[in-house]
């Protein structure tokens, strides 16, 4: 009455391959590409007449081997010409600036070395004190649109 569903398992493998390739196109991290190739191995095992459990085992082993061996090589090759200069928030960490509006219990304002003006708060690791206008500070973190700063050492060179 019911057909043997294992005879249609090749369709499932094709769907898996298609889904993993689409996900890979969205992520570009080569993980899902390796899983898609592993699923291709499961499809090949199906076409050779292997039982369903062996097909899954072939796909699993092939995927893991590719992720552990080929993926790191591809990622290194992809990132070879990348610019190592930090950007966005990473570029602000460690940047010095001058206080424009005093920072105490409430937030103040700082002008960073790159010319940007940020709302700023003192880091929780800093002693509770007021940082006056004109004093040098260093950005230690960014929380949303607020720069978390610590006062710069007094004997450090001016920014």
LOVEXLUM-108530 format. One record per residue: residue in one letter; chain; x, y, z of N, C-alpha, C in turn. Coordinates in steps of 0.2 Angstrom, whole numbers, m for minus. Layout:
// LOVEXLUM-108530
+----+----+-------+-------+-------+-------+-------+-------+-------+-------+-------+
! aa ! ch !   nc1 !   nc2 !   nc3 !  cac1 !  cac2 !  cac3 !   cc1 !   cc2 !   cc3 !
+----+----+-------+-------+-------+-------+-------+-------+-------+-------+-------+
!  a !  A !     X !     Y !     Z !     X !     Y !     Z !     X !     Y !     Z !
...
+----+----+-------+-------+-------+-------+-------+-------+-------+-------+-------+
//
This chain:
// LOVEXLUM-108530
+----+----+-------+-------+-------+-------+-------+-------+-------+-------+-------+
! aa ! ch !   nc1 !   nc2 !   nc3 !  cac1 !  cac2 !  cac3 !   cc1 !   cc2 !   cc3 !
+----+----+-------+-------+-------+-------+-------+-------+-------+-------+-------+
!  x !  A !     4 !    m6 !     0 !     0 !     0 !     0 !     4 !     6 !     0 !
!  x !  A !     9 !     7 !     5 !    14 !    12 !     5 !    20 !    11 !     1 !
!  x !  A !    23 !    16 !    m3 !    29 !    14 !    m6 !    35 !    14 !    m1 !
!  x !  A !    40 !    11 !    m3 !    46 !    11 !     1 !    49 !    18 !     1 !
!  x !  A !    49 !    22 !     6 !    52 !    28 !     6 !    59 !    29 !     5 !
!  x !  A !    63 !    24 !     7 !    70 !    24 !     6 !    72 !    24 !    m1 !
!  x !  A !    68 !    22 !    m6 !    69 !    22 !   m13 !    69 !    30 !   m15 !
!  x !  A !    66 !    34 !   m11 !    66 !    41 !   m13 !    71 !    45 !    m9 !
!  x !  A !    76 !    42 !    m6 !    81 !    46 !    m2 !    85 !    50 !    m6 !
!  x !  A !    86 !    48 !   m12 !    90 !    53 !   m16 !    88 !    60 !   m17 !
!  x !  A !    81 !    60 !   m17 !    78 !    67 !   m17 !    80 !    71 !   m11 !
!  x !  A !    80 !    68 !    m5 !    81 !    71 !     1 !    89 !    73 !     1 !
!  x !  A !    93 !    69 !    m2 !   100 !    71 !    m2 !   101 !    77 !    m7 !
!  x !  A !    97 !    78 !   m12 !    97 !    83 !   m17 !    95 !    90 !   m13 !
!  x !  A !    89 !    89 !    m9 !    87 !    95 !    m6 !    92 !    97 !    m1 !
!  x !  A !    95 !    93 !     3 !   100 !    94 !     8 !   106 !    98 !     4 !
!  x !  A !   108 !    96 !    m1 !   114 !    99 !    m5 !   111 !   106 !    m7 !
!  x !  A !   105 !   107 !   m10 !   103 !   113 !   m12 !   102 !   118 !    m6 !
!  x !  A !   100 !   116 !     0 !    99 !   120 !     6 !   106 !   122 !     8 !
!  x !  A !   111 !   118 !     9 !   117 !   119 !    11 !   121 !   124 !     7 !
!  x !  A !   120 !   123 !     0 !   123 !   128 !    m5 !   120 !   135 !    m4 !
!  x !  A !   114 !   136 !    m3 !   111 !   142 !    m2 !   113 !   145 !     4 !
!  x !  A !   113 !   142 !    10 !   116 !   144 !    16 !   123 !   146 !    15 !
!  x !  A !   127 !   143 !    12 !   134 !   144 !    11 !   135 !   151 !     7 !
!  x !  A !   130 !   152 !     2 !   131 !   158 !    m2 !   129 !   164 !     3 !
!  x !  A !   125 !   163 !     8 !   124 !   169 !    13 !   129 !   170 !    18 !
!  x !  A !   133 !   165 !    20 !   137 !   165 !    25 !   145 !   166 !    23 !
!  x !  A !   146 !   163 !    18 !   153 !   163 !    15 !   159 !   161 !    20 !
!  x !  A !   157 !   156 !    24 !   162 !   153 !    29 !   165 !   146 !    27 !
!  x !  A !   163 !   144 !    21 !   164 !   137 !    19 !   162 !   131 !    23 !
!  x !  A !   159 !   132 !    29 !   156 !   127 !    33 !   151 !   123 !    29 !
!  x !  A !   146 !   127 !    27 !   140 !   123 !    24 !   142 !   121 !    17 !
!  x !  A !   147 !   123 !    14 !   149 !   120 !     7 !   152 !   114 !     9 !
!  x !  A !   156 !   113 !    14 !   159 !   106 !    16 !   153 !   101 !    18 !
!  x !  A !   148 !   104 !    21 !   142 !    99 !    23 !   139 !    97 !    16 !
!  x !  A !   138 !   102 !    11 !   135 !   100 !     5 !   139 !    95 !     1 !
!  x !  A !   145 !    96 !     1 !   150 !    91 !    m2 !   149 !    84 !     2 !
!  x !  A !   149 !    84 !     8 !   147 !    78 !    12 !   141 !    75 !    10 !
!  x !  A !   136 !    79 !     9 !   129 !    77 !     7 !   129 !    74 !     0 !
!  x !  A !   134 !    76 !    m4 !   135 !    74 !   m11 !   138 !    67 !   m10 !
!  x !  A !   142 !    66 !    m5 !   145 !    59 !    m4 !   139 !    54 !    m2 !
!  x !  A !   134 !    57 !     2 !   128 !    53 !     4 !   124 !    51 !    m2 !
!  x !  A !   123 !    56 !    m6 !   120 !    54 !   m12 !   123 !    49 !   m17 !
!  x !  A !   130 !    49 !   m17 !   134 !    44 !   m21 !   133 !    38 !   m18 !
!  x !  A !   133 !    37 !   m11 !   132 !    31 !    m8 !   125 !    28 !    m9 !
!  x !  A !   120 !    33 !   m10 !   113 !    31 !   m11 !   113 !    28 !   m18 !
!  x !  A !   116 !    31 !   m23 !   116 !    29 !   m30 !   119 !    22 !   m31 !
!  x !  A !   124 !    21 !   m26 !   128 !    14 !   m26 !   124 !     9 !   m23 !
!  x !  A !   118 !    10 !   m20 !   114 !     5 !   m17 !   116 !     4 !    m9 !
!  x !  A !   119 !     9 !    m6 !   121 !     8 !     1 !   114 !     9 !     5 !
!  x !  A !   114 !     5 !    11 !   108 !     6 !    16 !   108 !    14 !    18 !
!  x !  A !   102 !    16 !    21 !   101 !    23 !    23 !   106 !    25 !    28 !
!  x !  A !   108 !    20 !    33 !   112 !    22 !    39 !   119 !    23 !    36 !
!  x !  A !   121 !    19 !    31 !   128 !    20 !    28 !   129 !    26 !    24 !
!  x !  A !   123 !    28 !    21 !   123 !    35 !    17 !   124 !    41 !    22 !
!  x !  A !   121 !    40 !    28 !   122 !    46 !    33 !   129 !    46 !    36 !
!  x !  A !   131 !    40 !    37 !   138 !    39 !    40 !   143 !    42 !    35 !
!  x !  A !   143 !    40 !    28 !   147 !    43 !    23 !   147 !    50 !    23 !
!  x !  A !   141 !    53 !    23 !   140 !    60 !    23 !   143 !    64 !    29 !
!  x !  A !   142 !    61 !    35 !   145 !    63 !    41 !   152 !    63 !    41 !
!  x !  A !   155 !    58 !    40 !   163 !    57 !    40 !   166 !    62 !    34 !
!  x !  A !   163 !    62 !    28 !   166 !    66 !    23 !   165 !    74 !    25 !
!  x !  A !   159 !    76 !    28 !   159 !    83 !    30 !   164 !    84 !    36 !
!  x !  A !   164 !    80 !    41 !   169 !    82 !    46 !   176 !    82 !    43 !
!  x !  A !   178 !    77 !    39 !   185 !    78 !    36 !   186 !    84 !    32 !
!  x !  A !   181 !    86 !    28 !   182 !    92 !    24 !   182 !    98 !    28 !
!  x !  A !   178 !    98 !    34 !   178 !   104 !    38 !   185 !   105 !    42 !
!  x !  A !   188 !    99 !    44 !   194 !    99 !    47 !   200 !   100 !    43 !
!  x !  A !   200 !    98 !    37 !   206 !    99 !    32 !   206 !   104 !    27 !
!  x !  A !   200 !   104 !    23 !   200 !   109 !    17 !   198 !   116 !    19 !
!  x !  A !   193 !   116 !    24 !   190 !   123 !    26 !   196 !   128 !    28 !
!  x !  A !   200 !   126 !    33 !   205 !   130 !    35 !   210 !   133 !    30 !
!  x !  A !   211 !   129 !    25 !   216 !   131 !    19 !   212 !   136 !    15 !
!  x !  A !   205 !   135 !    14 !   201 !   139 !    10 !   201 !   146 !    13 !
!  x !  A !   200 !   146 !    20 !   199 !   152 !    24 !   205 !   156 !    24 !
!  x !  A !   211 !   153 !    24 !   217 !   156 !    24 !   218 !   160 !    17 !
!  x !  A !   217 !   156 !    12 !   218 !   158 !     5 !   213 !   164 !     4 !
!  x !  A !   207 !   164 !     7 !   202 !   169 !     6 !   204 !   176 !     9 !
!  x !  A !   207 !   175 !    15 !   209 !   181 !    19 !   216 !   183 !    18 !
!  x !  A !   220 !   180 !    13 !   227 !   182 !    12 !   228 !   189 !    11 !
!  x !  A !   224 !   192 !     6 !   225 !   199 !     4 !   221 !   204 !     9 !
!  x !  A !   218 !   202 !    14 !   214 !   206 !    18 !   218 !   212 !    22 !
!  x !  A !   215 !   218 !    22 !   218 !   223 !    26 !   218 !   222 !    33 !
!  x !  A !   224 !   222 !    37 !   224 !   221 !    44 !   222 !   227 !    48 !
!  x !  A !   221 !   233 !    45 !   219 !   239 !    49 !   212 !   238 !    52 !
!  x !  A !   212 !   239 !    59 !   205 !   238 !    62 !   201 !   244 !    59 !
!  x !  A !   194 !   242 !    59 !   189 !   247 !    57 !   183 !   247 !    62 !
!  x !  A !   179 !   252 !    61 !   173 !   253 !    65 !   175 !   253 !    72 !
!  x !  A !   171 !   249 !    76 !   172 !   250 !    84 !   179 !   248 !    86 !
!  x !  A !   182 !   243 !    82 !   189 !   240 !    84 !   194 !   246 !    83 !
!  x !  A !   193 !   250 !    78 !   198 !   256 !    77 !   197 !   261 !    83 !
!  x !  A !   192 !   261 !    86 !   191 !   266 !    92 !   194 !   264 !    98 !
!  x !  A !   195 !   257 !    99 !   198 !   255 !   105 !   205 !   257 !   106 !
!  x !  A !   207 !   260 !   112 !   214 !   262 !   113 !   215 !   269 !   110 !
!  x !  A !   210 !   272 !   107 !   211 !   279 !   104 !   211 !   284 !   110 !
!  x !  A !   215 !   289 !   109 !   215 !   294 !   114 !   211 !   300 !   112 !
!  x !  A !   209 !   304 !   117 !   205 !   310 !   115 !   205 !   315 !   121 !
!  x !  A !   202 !   320 !   120 !   202 !   326 !   125 !   194 !   327 !   128 !
!  x !  A !   194 !   328 !   134 !   187 !   329 !   137 !   184 !   336 !   135 !
!  x !  A !   178 !   336 !   132 !   175 !   342 !   131 !   170 !   344 !   136 !
!  x !  A !   166 !   340 !   139 !   162 !   341 !   144 !   164 !   336 !   150 !
!  x !  A !   164 !   339 !   156 !   167 !   335 !   162 !   163 !   328 !   162 !
!  x !  A !   167 !   323 !   164 !   164 !   316 !   165 !   165 !   315 !   173 !
!  x !  A !   159 !   314 !   176 !   159 !   312 !   183 !   154 !   306 !   184 !
!  x !  A !   149 !   308 !   189 !   144 !   303 !   190 !   139 !   302 !   184 !
!  x !  A !   139 !   308 !   180 !   135 !   308 !   174 !   140 !   308 !   168 !
!  x !  A !   137 !   306 !   162 !   141 !   306 !   156 !   143 !   313 !   154 !
!  x !  A !   149 !   313 !   150 !   151 !   319 !   148 !   153 !   318 !   140 !
!  x !  A !   157 !   322 !   137 !   159 !   322 !   130 !   166 !   322 !   129 !
!  x !  A !   168 !   318 !   124 !   175 !   318 !   122 !   176 !   319 !   115 !
!  x !  A !   181 !   322 !   113 !   183 !   323 !   106 !   189 !   318 !   105 !
!  x !  A !   188 !   313 !   101 !   193 !   308 !    99 !   198 !   311 !    94 !
!  x !  A !   204 !   307 !    94 !   209 !   309 !    90 !   207 !   309 !    82 !
!  x !  A !   202 !   305 !    80 !   200 !   305 !    73 !   195 !   311 !    72 !
!  x !  A !   194 !   315 !    77 !   189 !   321 !    76 !   182 !   320 !    78 !
!  x !  A !   180 !   313 !    79 !   173 !   312 !    81 !   172 !   314 !    89 !
!  x !  A !   166 !   316 !    90 !   164 !   318 !    97 !   159 !   313 !    99 !
!  x !  A !   161 !   310 !   105 !   157 !   305 !   108 !   154 !   307 !   115 !
!  x !  A !   148 !   304 !   117 !   146 !   304 !   124 !   151 !   299 !   127 !
!  x !  A !   153 !   301 !   133 !   158 !   296 !   137 !   156 !   295 !   144 !
!  x !  A !   157 !   290 !   146 !   157 !   288 !   153 !   164 !   285 !   156 !
!  x !  A !   165 !   286 !   162 !   171 !   283 !   165 !   170 !   275 !   166 !
!  x !  A !   175 !   271 !   165 !   175 !   264 !   165 !   174 !   263 !   173 !
!  x !  A !   171 !   257 !   174 !   170 !   255 !   181 !   176 !   253 !   185 !
!  x !  A !   182 !   252 !   181 !   188 !   250 !   184 !   192 !   257 !   187 !
!  x !  A !   189 !   262 !   185 !   192 !   269 !   187 !   190 !   271 !   193 !
!  x !  A !   194 !   274 !   197 !   191 !   277 !   203 !   186 !   282 !   202 !
!  x !  A !   181 !   283 !   206 !   176 !   288 !   205 !   178 !   295 !   206 !
!  x !  A !   179 !   298 !   201 !   181 !   305 !   201 !   179 !   309 !   195 !
!  x !  A !   180 !   315 !   195 !   178 !   319 !   189 !   184 !   320 !   185 !
!  x !  A !   183 !   319 !   178 !   188 !   321 !   173 !   186 !   327 !   170 !
!  x !  A !   190 !   332 !   171 !   189 !   339 !   169 !   190 !   340 !   161 !
!  x !  A !   187 !   345 !   159 !   188 !   347 !   152 !   195 !   348 !   150 !
!  x !  A !   197 !   346 !   145 !   204 !   346 !   142 !   209 !   341 !   144 !
!  x !  A !   206 !   336 !   149 !   211 !   331 !   151 !   210 !   325 !   146 !
!  x !  A !   216 !   322 !   145 !   217 !   316 !   140 !   213 !   310 !   143 !
!  x !  A !   210 !   306 !   139 !   207 !   300 !   140 !   208 !   295 !   135 !
!  x !  A !   208 !   288 !   137 !   209 !   283 !   132 !   202 !   279 !   132 !
!  x !  A !   200 !   277 !   126 !   194 !   273 !   125 !   195 !   266 !   126 !
!  x !  A !   192 !   263 !   131 !   193 !   256 !   132 !   187 !   251 !   130 !
!  x !  A !   181 !   254 !   128 !   176 !   250 !   126 !   171 !   255 !   123 !
!  x !  A !   166 !   252 !   119 !   161 !   256 !   116 !   154 !   252 !   118 !
!  x !  A !   150 !   255 !   121 !   143 !   252 !   123 !   138 !   256 !   119 !
!  x !  A !   135 !   254 !   114 !   130 !   257 !   110 !   133 !   263 !   107 !
!  x !  A !   131 !   269 !   109 !   134 !   275 !   107 !   138 !   279 !   112 !
!  x !  A !   140 !   276 !   117 !   144 !   279 !   122 !   151 !   276 !   123 !
!  x !  A !   156 !   280 !   123 !   162 !   278 !   123 !   164 !   277 !   131 !
!  x !  A !   167 !   271 !   133 !   169 !   270 !   140 !   176 !   272 !   140 !
!  x !  A !   178 !   277 !   144 !   185 !   279 !   144 !   188 !   279 !   151 !
!  x !  A !   195 !   279 !   151 !   199 !   280 !   157 !   204 !   286 !   156 !
!  x !  A !   205 !   289 !   161 !   210 !   295 !   161 !   217 !   292 !   159 !
!  x !  A !   220 !   296 !   154 !   227 !   294 !   152 !   232 !   295 !   157 !
!  x !  A !   237 !   292 !   157 !   243 !   293 !   162 !   245 !   300 !   161 !
!  x !  A !   247 !   303 !   166 !   249 !   310 !   165 !   255 !   311 !   162 !
!  x !  A !   260 !   306 !   162 !   266 !   307 !   160 !   267 !   304 !   152 !
!  x !  A !   261 !   302 !   149 !   261 !   300 !   143 !   261 !   306 !   138 !
!  x !  A !   264 !   305 !   132 !   264 !   310 !   127 !   257 !   313 !   125 !
!  x !  A !   257 !   319 !   123 !   251 !   322 !   122 !   248 !   319 !   115 !
!  x !  A !   241 !   319 !   115 !   238 !   317 !   109 !   237 !   322 !   104 !
+----+----+-------+-------+-------+-------+-------+-------+-------+-------+-------+
//
